[in-house]
Amino acid sequence: MNVRLLADERDREVLTGLIHRVLLAFLAAAIGIIAVLLLGTGGGPMVTDSISLYALFGYNLLVVAGILALRVLAAIFRHPR
């Protein structure tokens, strides 16, 4: 009996989709952690009277991390089983 792993195109598609979801989830987590670290860091140049440049970058990265996380969740729930 000869068995070849990933010989079928469907097997490769499933594995590729899984890898993409894992990478997007990892990216969302890493960006979220960086955003929290930036928000927790005091100081930096002031953009306005009440917000620093680090906080501005932190809030923007937090939005990006949220969008990536929602994209992963949408891909998981949309995927037919």
N, C-alpha and C positions, 0 to 999 in steps of 0.2 A: 504494500500500500504506500503510495507516494502522496504526501501532504505538503502543500506549499502554503506558507502563511501569506496572507494578503494577496492571494492570486486573483481573487474576485474584486471587481471595482467597488462593489457595495461595501466590502470590508474596509477598503482604503478610505471610502467616504465617511464611514462611521468613525474610524480612528482619527481622521483629519478633523472632523467636527468636534470630537472630544478634546483633542489637543488645542484647538482654537478656543474652546470654552475655558479650559484650564488656564491658558495663557492670559485671556482677558480677565479672568477672576484674579489671577496673580497680579496683573498690572493694576487693577482697581484697588486691591489691598495695599500694594506698595505705594501708589499715589495717595491713597487715603492716609497712610501712616506718615508720609512726608508732609501732607497738608496739616495734620494734627501737630507735628513737630514744629512746623513754621508758625502755626497759630499760638503755640505755647512759648515760642521764643520772643522775648521782649526786645525792644530796641529796633534798630534799623532806621533808615531814612523815612521821614514822615511824608506821606503823600498829601494828606489833609491834616487838619488840626487834631483829628481823633483816630486816624488809621495810619499804620505804618506800611511800608512796602512789603515786609514779610507777611503781615496779616492779609494784605491784598492778594498776594500770591497764594497764601494758604486757603483763603476762601475760594479762589478760582480753581485751585487743585481739588478742593473738596467737591465742587460741582462736577468736575471732570470725573472724579472717582465715583460719584453717585450715578452719573450717566453710564459709565462703563459697567457698574454693578447691575443697573437696570437692564442693560443690553444683554448681559449674561443670563439674568433671570428670564427675560423674554425669550431668549433662544432655548432655554431649558424647557419652559412651559409650552412653547410653540411646537417643539419637535415631536412629531408623531412617533408613537411606540409600536 
